[in-house]
Amino acid sequence: MVTMTDVLTTELTATRLLAIIRGTDTAAAIATGTALLAEGVSIVEVALTTPGALDAIAAIRADAPAGTLVGAGTVLTPAAVADVAAAGAQFVVTPAVVDSIPEAARRGLPVAAGALTPTEAYTAVRLGASVVKLFPASVGGAAYLKALRDPFPDLPFVAVGGVGLAELPGYLAAGAVAVGVGGPLVGDAASGGDLDALRERARAYRAAVREAGLR
């Protein structure tokens, strides 16, 4: 049976794609999350830097299809963990190794913890992270991910930061369980941009995962 702390890793490994919503408008962020879920991008995070992020998380979660996950990103402190848990977030994402990791783990919320170096990746898992978010992945690319996985073959890595459609296959081939994509996928939709264009990009990303032979 899958426990709460296993859900994020399991779903990322199955779907290979995490959408990162970071915008300037609460209503637009909600519409973005709803559109992504409708297009089959079944794991979305709303960054707390988005105005009204807690309201957006609650609204997206309320209408989310069964089997999808709605989480909170840029969660830095134990207090922020309490806030996102109250809003209904099903997982937590951090940009670095921060105090929110052990607090989220204590509450049973799966954590994708930001890390770049081997020491950070190991520390993140020791603190309770379910998944290591390699960030920013673009610094070293897929080759760096592969090198990082050599001493840590059992750590689940999600590549985040500069993952365009062209880069996606390389990260998955290098062993990432999934990729996390913000700007290249979401564009300006979470700030009031074109939702039809967002849906087209979502379909393109899902197709890229399928074409990589992984979904």
C-alpha positions as a Markdown table, in Angstrom:
| # | Residue | x | y | z |
|---|---|---|---|---|
| 1 | Met | 0.0 | 0.0 | 0.0 |
| 2 | Val | 1.2 | 3.5 | -0.9 |
| 3 | Thr | 1.6 | 5.8 | 2.1 |
| 4 | Met | 1.3 | 9.5 | 2.1 |
| 5 | Thr | 5.1 | 9.9 | 2.0 |
| 6 | Asp | 5.3 | 7.6 | -1.0 |
| 7 | Val | 2.6 | 9.3 | -3.1 |
| 8 | Leu | 4.7 | 12.0 | -4.7 |
| 9 | Thr | 7.5 | 9.8 | -5.7 |
| 10 | Thr | 5.1 | 7.2 | -7.1 |
| 11 | Glu | 3.1 | 9.7 | -9.1 |
| 12 | Leu | 6.2 | 11.5 | -10.4 |
| 13 | Thr | 7.7 | 8.2 | -11.5 |
| 14 | Ala | 4.4 | 7.3 | -13.3 |
| 15 | Thr | 3.7 | 10.6 | -15.0 |
| 16 | Arg | 7.2 | 12.0 | -15.4 |
| 17 | Leu | 6.0 | 15.6 | -15.3 |
| 18 | Leu | 5.5 | 18.3 | -12.6 |
| 19 | Ala | 4.0 | 21.7 | -13.6 |
| 20 | Ile | 5.2 | 24.7 | -11.7 |
| 21 | Ile | 2.8 | 27.6 | -11.5 |
| 22 | Arg | 4.4 | 31.0 | -10.6 |
| 23 | Gly | 2.5 | 34.1 | -11.6 |
| 24 | Thr | 1.2 | 37.5 | -10.6 |
| 25 | Asp | -2.5 | 37.0 | -10.4 |
| 26 | Thr | -4.5 | 34.6 | -8.1 |
| 27 | Ala | -7.4 | 34.0 | -10.5 |
| 28 | Ala | -5.0 | 33.4 | -13.4 |
| 29 | Ala | -3.0 | 30.9 | -11.3 |
| 30 | Ile | -6.2 | 29.0 | -10.5 |
| 31 | Ala | -7.3 | 28.9 | -14.1 |
| 32 | Thr | -3.8 | 27.7 | -15.1 |
| 33 | Gly | -3.8 | 24.9 | -12.6 |
| 34 | Thr | -7.3 | 23.8 | -13.6 |
| 35 | Ala | -6.4 | 23.8 | -17.3 |
| 36 | Leu | -3.2 | 21.8 | -16.7 |
| 37 | Leu | -5.1 | 19.2 | -14.7 |
| 38 | Ala | -7.8 | 19.0 | -17.4 |
| 39 | Glu | -5.0 | 18.4 | -20.0 |
| 40 | Gly | -3.7 | 15.4 | -18.0 |
| 41 | Val | -0.8 | 17.1 | -16.3 |
| 42 | Ser | -1.7 | 15.5 | -13.1 |
| 43 | Ile | 0.9 | 17.0 | -10.7 |
| 44 | Val | 1.0 | 20.8 | -10.2 |
| 45 | Glu | 2.6 | 23.1 | -7.7 |
| 46 | Val | 1.7 | 26.7 | -6.9 |
| 47 | Ala | 4.7 | 28.7 | -5.8 |
| 48 | Leu | 4.1 | 30.8 | -2.7 |
| 49 | Thr | 5.6 | 33.8 | -4.5 |
| 50 | Thr | 2.4 | 33.9 | -6.4 |
| 51 | Pro | -0.1 | 36.4 | -4.9 |
| 52 | Gly | -2.9 | 34.6 | -3.2 |
| 53 | Ala | -1.1 | 31.3 | -3.5 |
| 54 | Leu | -2.8 | 29.7 | -0.6 |
| 55 | Asp | -6.2 | 30.6 | -2.0 |
| 56 | Ala | -5.1 | 29.3 | -5.4 |
| 57 | Ile | -4.0 | 26.0 | -3.9 |
| 58 | Ala | -7.3 | 25.6 | -2.1 |
| 59 | Ala | -9.3 | 26.4 | -5.2 |
| 60 | Ile | -7.4 | 24.1 | -7.5 |
| 61 | Arg | -7.5 | 21.3 | -5.0 |
| 62 | Ala | -11.3 | 21.7 | -4.6 |
| 63 | Asp | -11.9 | 21.0 | -8.3 |
| 64 | Ala | -9.0 | 18.7 | -8.9 |
| 65 | Pro | -9.8 | 15.3 | -10.6 |
| 66 | Ala | -9.3 | 12.2 | -8.6 |
| 67 | Gly | -5.8 | 10.9 | -8.7 |
| 68 | Thr | -4.1 | 14.3 | -9.2 |
| 69 | Leu | -1.8 | 16.1 | -6.8 |
| 70 | Val | -1.8 | 19.8 | -6.0 |
| 71 | Gly | 1.2 | 21.1 | -4.0 |
| 72 | Ala | 3.0 | 24.2 | -2.8 |
| 73 | Gly | 6.3 | 25.5 | -4.0 |
| 74 | Thr | 8.9 | 27.8 | -2.6 |
| 75 | Val | 8.0 | 26.6 | 0.9 |
| 76 | Leu | 10.9 | 27.8 | 3.1 |
| 77 | Thr | 9.8 | 27.7 | 6.8 |
| 78 | Pro | 7.9 | 25.5 | 9.3 |
| 79 | Ala | 5.3 | 28.3 | 9.5 |
| 80 | Ala | 4.8 | 28.1 | 5.7 |
| 81 | Val | 4.4 | 24.4 | 5.9 |
| 82 | Ala | 1.5 | 24.9 | 8.4 |
| 83 | Asp | -0.1 | 27.4 | 6.0 |
| 84 | Val | 0.1 | 25.2 | 2.9 |
| 85 | Ala | -1.1 | 22.2 | 4.8 |
| 86 | Ala | -4.2 | 24.2 | 6.0 |
| 87 | Ala | -4.8 | 25.2 | 2.4 |
| 88 | Gly | -4.9 | 21.5 | 1.3 |
| 89 | Ala | -1.5 | 21.1 | -0.3 |
| 90 | Gln | -0.7 | 17.5 | -0.9 |
| 91 | Phe | 3.1 | 18.0 | -1.2 |
| 92 | Val | 5.8 | 20.6 | -0.6 |
| 93 | Val | 8.6 | 21.8 | -2.9 |
| 94 | Thr | 11.6 | 23.8 | -1.7 |
| 95 | Pro | 14.3 | 25.6 | -3.7 |
| 96 | Ala | 17.1 | 24.6 | -1.3 |
| 97 | Val | 17.8 | 22.6 | 1.8 |
| 98 | Val | 15.7 | 24.5 | 4.3 |
| 99 | Asp | 13.9 | 24.2 | 7.6 |
| 100 | Ser | 10.6 | 23.3 | 6.0 |
| 101 | Ile | 11.8 | 19.9 | 5.0 |
| 102 | Pro | 11.8 | 18.2 | 8.4 |
| 103 | Glu | 8.6 | 20.0 | 9.4 |
| 104 | Ala | 6.8 | 18.8 | 6.2 |
| 105 | Ala | 8.1 | 15.3 | 6.7 |
| 106 | Arg | 6.9 | 15.4 | 10.3 |
| 107 | Arg | 3.4 | 16.2 | 9.1 |
| 108 | Gly | 3.4 | 13.4 | 6.5 |
| 109 | Leu | 3.6 | 15.8 | 3.6 |
| 110 | Pro | 5.9 | 14.5 | 0.8 |
| 111 | Val | 8.8 | 16.9 | 0.1 |
| 112 | Ala | 10.7 | 17.6 | -3.2 |
| 113 | Ala | 13.7 | 19.3 | -1.7 |
| 114 | Gly | 15.9 | 21.6 | -3.8 |
| 115 | Ala | 19.6 | 20.6 | -4.0 |
| 116 | Leu | 22.4 | 21.0 | -6.5 |
| 117 | Thr | 25.5 | 19.4 | -5.0 |
| 118 | Pro | 26.0 | 15.8 | -3.7 |
| 119 | Thr | 26.2 | 17.0 | -0.1 |
| 120 | Glu | 22.9 | 18.9 | -0.5 |
| 121 | Ala | 21.2 | 16.0 | -2.1 |
| 122 | Tyr | 22.2 | 13.6 | 0.7 |
| 123 | Thr | 21.4 | 16.1 | 3.4 |
| 124 | Ala | 17.9 | 16.7 | 1.9 |
| 125 | Val | 17.1 | 13.0 | 2.1 |
| 126 | Arg | 18.5 | 12.7 | 5.6 |
| 127 | Leu | 16.1 | 15.6 | 6.6 |
| 128 | Gly | 13.1 | 13.7 | 5.2 |
| 129 | Ala | 12.8 | 14.6 | 1.6 |
| 130 | Ser | 11.0 | 12.1 | -0.6 |
| 131 | Val | 12.5 | 13.4 | -3.8 |
| 132 | Val | 15.5 | 15.5 | -4.6 |
| 133 | Lys | 14.8 | 18.4 | -6.9 |
| 134 | Leu | 18.0 | 19.0 | -8.9 |
| 135 | Phe | 17.9 | 22.8 | -9.2 |
| 136 | Pro | 18.9 | 24.6 | -11.2 |
| 137 | Ala | 19.4 | 21.6 | -13.5 |
| 138 | Ser | 20.5 | 23.8 | -16.4 |
| 139 | Val | 23.8 | 24.5 | -14.6 |
| 140 | Gly | 25.1 | 21.1 | -15.4 |
| 141 | Gly | 22.5 | 19.6 | -17.7 |
| 142 | Ala | 21.7 | 16.0 | -18.1 |
| 143 | Ala | 25.4 | 15.0 | -18.0 |
| 144 | Tyr | 25.7 | 16.4 | -14.5 |
| 145 | Leu | 22.5 | 14.6 | -13.4 |
| 146 | Lys | 24.0 | 11.3 | -14.6 |
| 147 | Ala | 27.2 | 12.0 | -12.7 |
| 148 | Leu | 25.3 | 12.8 | -9.6 |
| 149 | Arg | 23.3 | 9.6 | -9.8 |
| 150 | Asp | 26.4 | 7.4 | -10.0 |
| 151 | Pro | 27.0 | 7.6 | -6.2 |
| 152 | Phe | 23.3 | 7.9 | -5.5 |
| 153 | Pro | 21.6 | 5.4 | -7.8 |
| 154 | Asp | 18.6 | 5.0 | -5.5 |
| 155 | Leu | 17.8 | 8.7 | -5.0 |
| 156 | Pro | 14.8 | 9.9 | -7.0 |
| 157 | Phe | 15.8 | 13.1 | -8.8 |
| 158 | Val | 13.5 | 15.6 | -10.5 |
| 159 | Ala | 15.3 | 17.9 | -12.9 |
| 160 | Val | 14.0 | 21.5 | -12.5 |
| 161 | Gly | 15.2 | 24.7 | -14.1 |
| 162 | Gly | 15.5 | 25.4 | -17.8 |
| 163 | Val | 13.9 | 22.1 | -19.0 |
| 164 | Gly | 12.5 | 22.8 | -22.4 |
| 165 | Leu | 11.0 | 20.3 | -24.8 |
| 166 | Ala | 14.4 | 19.8 | -26.3 |
| 167 | Glu | 16.1 | 19.0 | -23.0 |
| 168 | Leu | 13.4 | 16.8 | -21.6 |
| 169 | Pro | 14.4 | 13.5 | -23.2 |
| 170 | Gly | 18.0 | 13.9 | -22.1 |
| 171 | Tyr | 17.1 | 14.3 | -18.4 |
| 172 | Leu | 14.8 | 11.4 | -18.4 |
| 173 | Ala | 17.4 | 9.3 | -20.2 |
| 174 | Ala | 19.9 | 10.3 | -17.6 |
| 175 | Gly | 17.8 | 8.8 | -14.9 |
| 176 | Ala | 15.5 | 11.6 | -13.6 |
| 177 | Val | 12.2 | 10.2 | -12.4 |
| 178 | Ala | 10.5 | 13.3 | -13.7 |
| 179 | Val | 11.1 | 16.9 | -14.9 |
| 180 | Gly | 9.6 | 20.0 | -13.3 |
| 181 | Val | 8.7 | 22.7 | -15.7 |
| 182 | Gly | 7.7 | 26.3 | -15.0 |
| 183 | Gly | 8.2 | 29.0 | -17.6 |
| 184 | Pro | 8.6 | 26.8 | -20.7 |
| 185 | Leu | 5.3 | 25.1 | -20.0 |
| 186 | Val | 3.2 | 27.7 | -18.1 |
| 187 | Gly | 4.4 | 30.8 | -19.9 |
| 188 | Asp | 2.5 | 33.8 | -18.9 |
| 189 | Ala | -0.8 | 31.9 | -18.2 |
| 190 | Ala | -0.5 | 32.4 | -14.5 |
| 191 | Ser | -0.3 | 36.1 | -15.0 |
| 192 | Gly | -3.3 | 36.4 | -17.3 |
| 193 | Gly | -1.9 | 35.0 | -20.5 |
| 194 | Asp | -3.5 | 32.8 | -23.1 |
| 195 | Leu | -4.9 | 29.6 | -21.7 |
| 196 | Asp | -5.3 | 28.0 | -25.1 |
| 197 | Ala | -1.6 | 28.3 | -25.7 |
| 198 | Leu | -1.0 | 26.8 | -22.3 |
| 199 | Arg | -3.1 | 23.8 | -23.2 |
| 200 | Glu | -1.2 | 23.4 | -26.4 |
| 201 | Arg | 2.1 | 23.4 | -24.5 |
| 202 | Ala | 0.7 | 20.9 | -22.0 |
| 203 | Arg | -0.2 | 18.5 | -24.8 |
| 204 | Ala | 3.3 | 19.0 | -26.3 |
| 205 | Tyr | 5.0 | 18.2 | -23.0 |
| 206 | Arg | 2.9 | 15.1 | -22.5 |
| 207 | Ala | 3.6 | 14.0 | -26.0 |
| 208 | Ala | 7.4 | 14.5 | -25.4 |
| 209 | Val | 7.2 | 12.2 | -22.4 |
| 210 | Arg | 5.4 | 9.6 | -24.4 |
| 211 | Glu | 7.9 | 9.9 | -27.3 |
| 212 | Ala | 10.7 | 9.4 | -24.8 |
| 213 | Gly | 9.2 | 5.9 | -24.3 |
| 214 | Leu | 8.4 | 6.6 | -20.7 |
| 215 | Arg | 4.7 | 7.1 | -20.6 |
